[in-house]
Amino acid sequence: MLDLTKKVLPSAVEVDGAFFAVKTDFRTVLAFFALLADGTHTYADFDFMYTSDGVPANRKAGVDAMIAFFNRENPLPRKVGSDSADHLLDYEQDADLIYSAFREQYGINLLTEDLHWYEFRALLSGLHGTKLNDVIGFRAYDATDHRKSEQIHAELKQAWALETKLTEAEQKALDDFEKDFG
């Protein structure tokens, strides 16, 4: 998730109280996830993810920190309904579609452009009206969708609802209530 209050995207993970700079280009992160999925790796195999500033002694904690860093969850959309979503996108199998969607929508050549992983994910999630979106729609299609449209609409409304911000007085009242009954 991007933090628009900052001009620079994060590029380090914390391991055992120390920070280690990591490579954040989307291509490198895709290689990281491919190696994770392979299942035949050692923790030292992930040393390529660190910059020349060093590698943590606790390599397992380093890999765990990178997994958390690169899988940061966006608060929207919220998870609603069943958690049994099908796998709808594969970075390797859909590479041509991803490339053409970025080229079409943003004019970005993914073969030459350097994008931070967070930037890549944000742009990917904003794609609309591309062949990639059509394919994802085909994969997500459920023949019973037309009968469930009201439920789906309600779930989408809930998933994308903005968080309610409390006034100072409301927050104080809530804090007092939780202190007394929490």
Secondary structure, DSSP 8 states (H G I E B T S, - for coil): ---TT-SS---EEEETTEEEEB--BHHHHHHHHHHHHH----GGGGGGGB-TT---S-HHHHHHHHHHHHT---SSS---S-S-------TTTTHHHHHHHHHHHH---TTT---BHHHHHHHHHT--SSHHHHHHHHHH--TTGGGGHHHHHHHHHHHT-------HHHHHHHHHHHHHH-
